[in-house]
Amino acid sequence: MMFTNLSFDELNALVTNERSLPYETYFGEMTLPEEEKTERIKMAEDLEEVFITTMIWLFTLEQANNTNYEPVRQRMEDDYMEVLRKYVEVDNYLKTYVKSFSYDVIDSTKKHKNDPYYYSLDRARFMAENEVNTAINHARYIEAVNAGKTMKRWESIIDEVTRKDHIEINGKYIPIGQAFHVGDSWMLFPKDTSLGASANQIVNCRCAVIYF
């Protein structure tokens, strides 16, 4: 096996395609109140611990040539849900999403089993910052609907890595129950998957929505 004689630290030293940003940078640039930025950073730190444990278990399985991934997947799902409950109201959408996400992580690892990135600390951090936005954006939308808000505005971070489609939607106002048309996708809020948005509009999205 490719990683049989490597330690976890040695494997991480092989990773050259890092994708994560420091949480203070990633969330700090978003159009959010400071207290919400702080909350997202703390949640990301908690989720990172869950995902690091997942990476270590996946790496251990690969070293042992063990293909029984289900206990790792189930543990990741359970621990992810435990973190979520500390920060948001967990509804059926989030329960279904987290289960699907756990299967996606396992499937993508199996498809890239010889790539050290898929067992790495950077992958754990990258997943953590993305998953925080997915979960909290959904929770904030539900809270706004329940609070009687009627309008919403898409807020993009405009820099050199912002998607063209997300720059074009920046500042758009629509009724709260309608979906934003973002490139090839429809979304109720950034990172919303309920309407079948494509991954190229969701992964690493740092956009936010303001509700009125």
N, C-alpha and C positions, 0 to 999 in steps of 0.2 A: 504494500500500500504506500501511497505517495508520502504520507505524513507519519509513518510508523515510528520513526526514530526521532521525531521532533517533540520538544516541549511546547506547551501552549504559548509561552513567551517567544520561543523561536519561530513558531508559525506566524505570530503577529508581526515579527520583524520582516517577514516576506511580503507583507501587504504594502503595495505602492500606490494603489488607486483609492486613496482615502476620499470619502464623500461627506463625512459629517463636518459640522461647524461647532465651535464652542457654543453651548446653550445660551450664554449671555449675548452672543452675536446673533444667533439664529432667531431667538425670540425677541431680542432687544430692538431689532429693526422693524418689527411688526407694528401695525397701527392699532395698538391696544393700550388700555390703562396700565400704569406701572404695576399695580397690584396683580393684574392678570398675567403680565409677563413673569412676575415672580412665581405665581402659581404654576404656570406652564414649565418653568425651569425646574421647580421642585418635583413635579410629576414626571418630567423627563428623567431626572436623576433616579427616581424610584423605578421607572420602567427600564432604565438602563441596567439596573441590577438584575431584573428578571431576564433580560435578553442576554446579558453576559453569562448567566447560569445556563441558558439555552445553548449558547455558542460552545461552552465548555463541554456540555453533554453531547452535542453533535460531534464535536471533535473527538471525544472519547469513543463514541460509537464507531466513527470512521477508522480510528486506530485499531479497534478490536474487530473490524470487519463485521459489525453487528448491524443488521437491517431492521431491528425492532424499534422503529421511531415513535410508535404510539405513546409510550409512557412519557417521552420528552415533550411531544406535542400537547398531551393532556396537562402536564405540569405547567407548560408555558401558558396555556389557556387559563388555567385556574389562577395562576399568579398574576397574570395580566388583569383578570377580572377583579382580583383583590385590590390591586392598585387603583383601578378605575373607581371602585366604590368609595375610595377616600376622597375623590375629587368631584365626581359628577353623579347624577341620577342615572342608573343603568337601566335602560329599557330593552325591549326585545330587539330593536335595531342594533344596539351595541352588542348584545349577547350574540346575535347571529354574525355580526361583523367580526368580533374577536375570534370566534370559532373558525370562520373562513380564513382569517389572517393566519391563524396557527397552522392550518393545513398548507397555506401558500408558502410559509417560511420553510416547512419541511420539504415541500415539493421542489422549491427553488434550490435548496441545499443539495438534494439528491441529483438534480440536473447539473449542478456545478461542483460536484464532490471533489474535484481535483484543483479547485481554485481556493487558495487560502483565505481570500476575502470573505467567503461564505461561512467561515468559522471565527471571524475576527472581532476584536473589540470595536473597531470602527463600524462594522455592520451593526453591532448592538446599539451604538450611539446614534447612528443614522436612523435606525428603526425607531428608537425612542423619541427623537425629536419629531419625526413624521407622525407617529401614532398619537402623540399628545395633541397635535393639531386636528387630526381626524376625530378623536373622541370629544374634545372640548368644543370644537366648532359645531358638532351635532348637538351637544348639550345646550349650547348658547342659543341655537336656533329654536329648540323646543321651549326653552325658557322664555324667549322673546314672543313666540306664538301664544304661550299660556298667559303672558303678561299683557296681551292685547296690543302689541306693537303691530303696525300696519304696513310699514315700508322698510326697505333695507338698501344699503349702498355697499357695493364691492370696493374694497380698498387693497390695491396692489403695492408692493414694494418695487420701486422703479430703479433698477440697476442693471449691470451688464449681463446678469444671468436670468433676468425675468423673461418669461415666455412672452412672445409677441401677442398671443391671444389674451394673456392676462394684463398686458399693458393696455390693450384695446378696450377691455371691459372695465378698467379702473374708473371709479367715480360714478358708475351707472346706478341709478335709482330704479327699483321696481317694487311692486306690491310684495309683501312678505311671503305670500303663498305661491308666487310664481317662481320659475327657475331661470337662472342666468344662462344665456347661450354663450358658452366659452369655447371657441374653436369648433371642434367636432362633437362637443359634449354639452349636456344640460346638467346644471347643478343648483340645488337650493342654496348652497353656501360652499365656500372653498373646501375641497377634499370630500365633498358629498359623493357617495357611490350609489345612492338609492335609485338613481335614474339611469344607471349604466354608463357613467362617465368613463372615458378611456384613461389608462394609466398615465399617458403622456401629459394629461392635464392635472394629475393628482400628485404624483410622486414629488416630494420635496417642495410642495407649494407652500409659500409663506404668506399668502393673501389672507385677509380678514374681511368680516362684514360688520358694518355698523347698523344697528336697528333703531327705528324711530316709531 
